[in-house]
C-alpha cells in the first residue's frame, strides 16, 4: 500500500474548518457557500439533514465557534418544527420560509434527533436534549406515527428522504437504519423488534422464520425472484423491492449495528471488489437504475440529473465516503481507512478545494454545488476518528 500523503490530509482538514466557518451564520451552518447558483437552488439555507449531519463533524472539531454554530443550527430547526413534530427539509431564518419538500422529508427529523443525542454524549454539559425536551418528544411521537404497528419499521412515500429523486418507498433501508439508531440512542424499548424486522425484510435470505404471516409472504416473494447477496435491499414495498444496492443505506446499517461484524465485512469486501470506492469514495448506488428497469421513473431524468452514475443513481458523494472511512476503521481496516481518507482529500481538492457536492460515478468529474458543508464536516469526523483512534459513531 502506498505511503499516505499526510500533508494533503492535514491541509484538507484545515480547509474543511475554514469552509465550515465561512458557511456558518447566526442560524447555523448553510448547506453550501452563498453564491448566485446556491441561492437560486435554495442551498443557502439551514437544511434539517445537512445541518444535523454537519453538527457531528463540527462537534468533534475542537473549534469553539463551529461547535456553537452546530448547536445554533439544531435550535433553529427546533424553532421551525411543525406542530405535529416534523423537522423541515430546510428553513430560511432571514425570511421565515419553511420547506417540507413534495412528499415530505422523513430523514430530517431522524438526523436532528441523532445529532442532539450524540452532541449530548460528547459534551453532557451541553444539555441539548433537556433544553429541547418538548421538541424532542414531539419529533419522536411524529416518527412513531409513521411506524408499522407490528413490524416497528418506518413507512414512507417515494423520493421522501435524502435520495429525493429515487423510487424507494414503503419500508426503506436508509431510513430504517436511522430509525433503529435513533431508538438505540433514545432507549426506546421496541429497538430490538425494529432490528429483527429490519433483518427479516431487508435481508430475507436468513434461516429465521418470521412469526408474522405477511412478512413471511414478502420474504417468500423476494427469495423466489432475487439473488442472494451480502447486501441489504434498498427498500421493500407491497410487491416491489430494490436490488440496486443502496451503498449509503448499507453503510449506515453496518455502522449502527443492525447486522453482524462478519456480515459487514463481507459487504465491504464485495464493494471494494466492485470498485464502488473508485475513483473516490464512494458511489451511493452500486448498480444504477436505467430506463429499462421497472423501477425507473420519468422524474429521474429531471434536469438530466439522476441518470446512471449521476447524483443519487450511482454518483460519488464524498460525505458518504466519510461514513465509509469510519466503517472501515470500525472493522479494524485502519490502513485502508487512511487510504480512503486520502482519496476523500483528493476529491475535495479538485478545482482548488471546491469540496463539490458530488462527482460523476465513473469519471470522477465534479458536479453539483461547490463548497458543500457536509463534505467538510464528514471529512473532519472521519479524520478525527482515525487521528484520535476514537469511536465517535454511533
C-alpha positions as CSV (number, residue, x, y, z in Angstrom):
1,X,0.0,0.0,0.0
2,X,1.5,3.4,-1.0
3,X,2.8,5.8,1.7
4,X,-0.1,8.0,2.8
5,X,0.1,11.7,2.0
6,X,-0.3,13.1,5.5
7,X,0.4,16.7,4.3
8,X,-2.5,16.5,1.9
9,X,-4.9,15.1,4.6
10,X,-3.8,17.7,7.1
11,X,-4.3,20.5,4.6
12,X,-7.8,19.2,3.8
13,X,-8.6,19.2,7.5
14,X,-7.6,22.8,7.8
15,X,-9.6,23.8,4.7
16,X,-12.6,21.9,5.9
17,X,-12.6,24.0,9.1
18,X,-12.3,27.2,7.0
19,X,-15.2,26.2,4.8
20,X,-17.5,25.5,7.7
21,X,-16.6,28.8,9.4
22,X,-17.4,30.6,6.1
23,X,-20.7,28.8,5.8
24,X,-21.8,29.4,9.4
25,X,-24.5,32.0,10.1
26,X,-26.4,33.2,13.1
27,X,-28.9,30.5,12.3
28,X,-26.4,27.7,11.9
29,X,-24.4,26.2,9.0
30,X,-25.7,26.6,5.5
31,X,-25.8,23.6,3.1
32,X,-23.3,25.3,0.8
33,X,-21.5,28.6,0.3
34,X,-23.6,31.6,-0.7
35,X,-23.4,32.4,-4.4
36,X,-26.0,33.0,-7.2
37,X,-26.4,29.3,-8.0
38,X,-26.8,28.2,-4.4
39,X,-29.3,30.9,-3.6
40,X,-31.3,30.0,-6.7
41,X,-31.4,26.4,-5.7
42,X,-32.1,27.1,-2.0
43,X,-28.8,25.6,-0.9
44,X,-28.0,28.7,1.1
45,X,-30.4,27.5,3.8
46,X,-30.4,25.6,7.0
47,X,-31.3,22.1,6.0
48,X,-32.6,19.6,8.5
49,X,-30.5,16.7,7.5
50,X,-27.4,18.7,6.3
51,X,-27.1,20.9,9.5
52,X,-27.6,17.8,11.7
53,X,-25.0,15.7,9.9
54,X,-22.6,18.7,9.8
55,X,-23.1,19.1,13.6
56,X,-21.4,15.7,14.1
57,X,-18.2,16.8,12.5
58,X,-18.3,20.3,13.9
59,X,-18.8,19.0,17.4
60,X,-15.6,16.9,17.4
61,X,-13.5,19.6,15.6
62,X,-12.5,21.2,18.9
63,X,-13.3,24.6,17.3
64,X,-15.5,26.6,19.8
65,X,-17.1,28.7,17.0
66,X,-18.0,25.6,15.0
67,X,-19.4,23.8,18.0
68,X,-21.5,26.9,18.7
69,X,-22.7,27.0,15.1
70,X,-23.7,23.4,15.2
71,X,-25.8,24.0,18.3
72,X,-27.4,27.1,16.7
73,X,-28.4,25.1,13.7
74,X,-30.2,22.5,15.8
75,X,-32.0,25.2,17.8
76,X,-33.0,27.0,14.5
77,X,-34.6,23.7,13.2
78,X,-36.4,23.3,16.5
79,X,-37.8,26.8,16.2
80,X,-39.4,26.0,12.8
81,X,-40.5,22.4,13.8
82,X,-44.1,21.7,12.6
83,X,-46.8,21.5,15.2
84,X,-47.0,17.7,14.6
85,X,-43.3,17.3,15.4
86,X,-41.7,17.1,11.9
87,X,-38.4,18.8,11.3
88,X,-38.4,20.7,8.0
89,X,-36.3,19.9,4.9
90,X,-34.9,23.4,5.2
91,X,-35.6,26.8,6.7
92,X,-34.6,30.4,5.8
93,X,-34.5,32.2,9.1
94,X,-34.0,35.6,7.4
95,X,-37.4,35.3,5.6
96,X,-39.1,32.7,7.7
97,X,-39.6,30.4,4.8
98,X,-40.1,26.7,5.8
99,X,-40.0,23.8,3.3
100,X,-41.1,20.2,3.7
101,X,-40.4,19.0,0.2
102,X,-43.1,17.4,-2.1
103,X,-43.6,14.1,-0.3
104,X,-42.1,15.0,3.0
105,X,-38.6,14.7,4.3
106,X,-38.6,11.9,6.9
107,X,-34.9,11.7,7.5
108,X,-34.5,15.4,8.5
109,X,-36.3,14.5,11.8
110,X,-34.2,11.4,12.3
111,X,-30.8,13.1,11.7
112,X,-31.9,16.0,14.0
113,X,-32.6,13.6,16.8
114,X,-29.3,11.7,16.2
115,X,-27.3,14.9,16.3
116,X,-28.9,16.1,19.6
117,X,-28.2,12.8,21.3
118,X,-24.6,12.4,20.1
119,X,-23.7,16.0,20.9
120,X,-25.0,15.4,24.4
121,X,-23.0,12.2,24.8
122,X,-19.8,14.0,23.7
123,X,-20.5,17.0,25.9
124,X,-23.1,16.3,28.6
125,X,-22.8,19.8,29.9
126,X,-24.4,21.0,26.7
127,X,-27.8,19.5,27.8
128,X,-29.3,19.9,24.4
129,X,-31.9,17.2,25.0
130,X,-33.0,18.8,28.2
131,X,-33.3,22.3,26.6
132,X,-35.2,20.8,23.7
133,X,-37.2,18.3,25.7
134,X,-40.6,19.3,24.3
135,X,-39.4,19.4,20.7
136,X,-37.6,16.0,21.0
137,X,-40.8,14.4,22.4
138,X,-42.8,15.8,19.5
139,X,-40.3,14.6,16.9
140,X,-40.2,11.1,18.4
141,X,-44.0,11.0,18.5
142,X,-44.3,12.1,14.9
143,X,-41.9,9.3,13.8
144,X,-43.9,6.7,15.8
145,X,-46.9,7.8,13.8
146,X,-45.1,6.8,10.6
147,X,-44.3,3.3,12.1
148,X,-45.9,0.0,11.2
149,X,-47.6,-1.1,14.3
150,X,-46.4,-4.7,14.2
151,X,-43.1,-4.6,12.4
152,X,-41.8,-1.4,14.1
153,X,-40.3,0.0,10.8
154,X,-41.0,3.4,9.3
155,X,-43.0,3.7,6.2
156,X,-42.7,6.5,3.6
157,X,-43.5,7.5,0.0
158,X,-41.2,7.8,-3.0
159,X,-38.5,10.4,-3.1
160,X,-39.0,11.5,0.5
161,X,-35.6,11.2,2.1
162,X,-32.1,12.4,1.1
163,X,-32.3,10.4,-2.2
164,X,-35.1,12.7,-3.3
165,X,-35.1,11.6,-7.0
166,X,-35.2,7.8,-6.2
167,X,-38.2,5.5,-6.4
168,X,-37.7,3.8,-3.0
169,X,-40.9,3.6,-0.9
170,X,-42.7,1.6,1.7
171,X,-40.0,0.3,4.1
172,X,-36.7,2.0,3.1
173,X,-33.3,0.7,4.2
174,X,-31.6,4.0,4.8
175,X,-34.5,5.5,6.8
176,X,-34.9,2.5,9.0
177,X,-31.2,2.2,9.7
178,X,-31.6,5.7,11.1
179,X,-34.7,4.8,12.9
180,X,-33.0,1.8,14.6
181,X,-30.1,4.1,15.5
182,X,-32.5,6.7,17.0
183,X,-34.2,4.1,19.0
184,X,-30.9,2.9,20.5
185,X,-29.8,6.4,21.3
186,X,-33.1,7.3,23.0
187,X,-33.5,3.9,24.7
188,X,-36.8,3.2,23.0
189,X,-37.9,-0.3,24.2
190,X,-39.0,-1.5,20.7
191,X,-35.5,-1.2,19.3
192,X,-34.9,-5.0,19.3
193,X,-38.1,-5.5,17.4
194,X,-37.1,-2.9,14.8
195,X,-33.7,-4.7,14.4
196,X,-35.4,-8.1,14.0
197,X,-37.9,-7.0,11.3
198,X,-35.2,-4.9,9.7
199,X,-33.2,-8.0,9.0
200,X,-36.2,-10.1,8.0
201,X,-37.4,-7.6,5.4
202,X,-34.2,-6.1,4.0
203,X,-32.2,-9.4,4.0
204,X,-34.8,-12.1,3.7
205,X,-32.3,-14.9,3.0
206,X,-31.6,-16.0,6.5
207,X,-32.8,-19.0,8.4
208,X,-35.2,-17.2,10.8
209,X,-38.8,-17.9,10.1
210,X,-40.9,-14.8,10.7
211,X,-43.9,-15.1,13.0
212,X,-46.0,-12.6,11.1
213,X,-47.7,-14.1,8.0
214,X,-47.4,-11.1,5.8
215,X,-43.7,-10.8,6.5
216,X,-43.3,-14.5,5.5
217,X,-45.1,-13.8,2.3
218,X,-42.9,-10.9,1.4
219,X,-39.8,-12.9,2.2
220,X,-41.1,-15.7,0.0
221,X,-41.7,-13.4,-3.0
222,X,-38.3,-11.9,-2.7
223,X,-36.4,-15.2,-2.3
224,X,-38.1,-16.6,-5.4
225,X,-37.2,-13.7,-7.6
226,X,-33.9,-12.4,-6.2
227,X,-30.3,-13.5,-6.0
228,X,-28.8,-13.7,-2.5
229,X,-26.0,-11.1,-1.9
230,X,-24.3,-9.8,1.2
231,X,-26.2,-6.5,0.8
232,X,-29.5,-5.3,2.3
233,X,-32.3,-4.5,-0.2
234,X,-32.7,-0.8,-0.7
235,X,-36.4,-0.9,0.1
236,X,-39.3,-3.3,0.3
237,X,-42.9,-2.4,-0.6
238,X,-46.1,-4.4,-1.3
239,X,-44.9,-6.2,-4.5
240,X,-41.6,-4.5,-5.3
241,X,-38.1,-4.1,-3.8
242,X,-34.8,-2.6,-4.6
243,X,-31.7,-4.5,-5.7
244,X,-29.6,-1.6,-7.0
245,X,-27.5,-1.8,-3.7
246,X,-28.0,1.4,-1.7
247,X,-24.4,1.8,-0.6
248,X,-25.2,4.6,1.9
249,X,-28.0,2.7,3.4
250,X,-25.9,-0.4,3.8
251,X,-23.0,1.6,5.4
252,X,-25.4,3.1,7.9
253,X,-26.9,-0.3,8.7
254,X,-23.4,-1.8,9.4
255,X,-22.4,1.3,11.5
256,X,-25.4,1.2,13.7
257,X,-25.1,-2.5,14.4
258,X,-28.1,-3.8,12.5
259,X,-26.1,-6.8,11.4
260,X,-23.1,-8.9,12.5
261,X,-19.5,-7.8,12.0
262,X,-19.0,-10.7,9.7
263,X,-21.9,-9.6,7.5
264,X,-20.5,-6.1,7.3
265,X,-17.0,-7.4,6.4
266,X,-18.5,-9.5,3.6
267,X,-20.3,-6.5,2.2
268,X,-17.3,-4.2,2.5
269,X,-15.1,-6.7,0.7
270,X,-17.7,-7.0,-2.1
271,X,-18.0,-3.2,-2.5
272,X,-14.2,-3.0,-2.8
273,X,-14.2,-5.7,-5.5
274,X,-16.9,-3.9,-7.3
275,X,-14.7,-0.7,-7.2
276,X,-17.6,1.3,-5.6
277,X,-14.8,3.4,-3.9
278,X,-13.2,4.3,-7.2
279,X,-12.0,6.8,-8.3
280,X,-13.1,8.4,-5.0
281,X,-15.2,7.2,-2.1
282,X,-18.0,6.4,-2.6
283,X,-20.7,5.7,-5.1
284,X,-24.0,5.7,-3.4
285,X,-25.6,3.1,-5.7
286,X,-23.6,0.1,-7.0
287,X,-25.9,-0.8,-9.9
288,X,-27.7,2.3,-11.2
289,X,-31.3,2.1,-12.3
290,X,-31.7,2.6,-16.1
291,X,-34.8,3.3,-18.2
292,X,-35.3,-0.4,-18.9
293,X,-35.6,-1.1,-15.2
294,X,-39.2,-1.5,-13.8
295,X,-38.2,0.9,-11.0
296,X,-37.3,3.7,-13.5
297,X,-39.4,6.8,-13.1
298,X,-39.8,9.7,-15.5
299,X,-38.9,12.2,-12.8
300,X,-35.4,10.6,-12.5
301,X,-34.4,12.3,-15.8
302,X,-35.4,15.7,-14.4
303,X,-32.7,18.2,-15.4
304,X,-30.9,15.1,-16.7
305,X,-29.6,14.8,-13.2
306,X,-30.3,11.3,-12.0
307,X,-29.2,9.3,-15.0
308,X,-26.9,6.3,-14.5
309,X,-23.7,7.1,-12.5
310,X,-25.1,10.5,-11.6
311,X,-26.5,12.2,-8.4
312,X,-28.3,9.6,-6.3
313,X,-28.2,7.0,-9.0
314,X,-24.5,6.0,-8.7
315,X,-22.8,9.3,-8.2
316,X,-19.9,9.7,-5.8
317,X,-20.8,11.6,-2.6
318,X,-17.8,12.5,-0.6
319,X,-19.7,13.0,2.7
320,X,-20.9,9.4,2.4
321,X,-17.2,8.5,1.8
322,X,-16.6,9.9,5.3
323,X,-19.0,7.3,6.8
324,X,-17.3,4.6,4.6
325,X,-13.9,5.6,6.2
326,X,-15.4,5.4,9.7
327,X,-16.9,1.9,8.9
328,X,-13.5,0.6,7.7
329,X,-11.9,1.8,10.9
330,X,-14.7,0.2,12.9
331,X,-13.9,-3.1,11.2
332,X,-10.3,-2.9,12.0
333,X,-9.2,-2.0,8.5
334,X,-7.3,1.1,9.6
335,X,-4.7,1.3,6.8
336,X,-7.4,1.0,4.3
337,X,-9.4,3.7,6.1
338,X,-6.4,6.1,5.9
339,X,-6.0,5.3,2.2
340,X,-9.7,6.1,1.6
341,X,-9.5,9.3,3.6
342,X,-6.6,10.4,1.4
343,X,-8.8,9.8,-1.7
344,X,-11.5,11.8,0.1
345,X,-9.0,14.7,0.4
346,X,-8.1,14.3,-3.3
347,X,-11.7,14.7,-4.3
348,X,-12.1,17.7,-2.0
349,X,-9.0,19.4,-3.6
350,X,-10.5,19.4,-7.2
351,X,-10.9,22.9,-8.6
352,X,-8.7,24.5,-5.9
353,X,-10.5,22.9,-2.9
354,X,-14.1,23.2,-4.2
355,X,-15.5,20.4,-2.0
356,X,-18.0,19.6,-4.7
357,X,-21.4,18.2,-3.7
358,X,-21.0,15.0,-5.8
359,X,-18.9,13.6,-8.6
360,X,-19.7,11.5,-11.7
361,X,-19.6,7.9,-10.6
362,X,-17.3,6.6,-13.4
363,X,-15.1,9.6,-14.3
364,X,-15.0,11.5,-11.0
365,X,-15.9,14.7,-12.8
366,X,-17.0,17.3,-10.1
367,X,-20.7,18.0,-10.2
368,X,-23.4,19.8,-8.2
369,X,-22.9,22.6,-5.7
370,X,-19.5,23.9,-4.7
371,X,-18.3,24.3,-1.1
372,X,-20.7,21.8,0.3
373,X,-20.7,21.9,4.1
374,X,-21.4,18.2,4.9
375,X,-18.4,17.2,2.8
376,X,-16.2,19.3,5.0
377,X,-17.9,18.1,8.2
378,X,-17.7,14.4,7.4
379,X,-14.0,14.8,6.4
380,X,-13.4,16.3,9.9
381,X,-15.4,13.5,11.6
382,X,-13.5,10.8,9.6
383,X,-10.1,12.4,10.2
384,X,-10.7,12.8,13.9
385,X,-12.0,9.2,14.2
386,X,-8.7,7.9,12.7
387,X,-6.4,10.5,14.3
388,X,-7.9,10.2,17.8
389,X,-8.4,6.4,17.5
390,X,-11.8,7.1,18.8
391,X,-15.3,5.7,18.3
392,X,-17.5,8.7,17.8
393,X,-20.2,6.8,15.9
394,X,-22.7,5.6,17.0
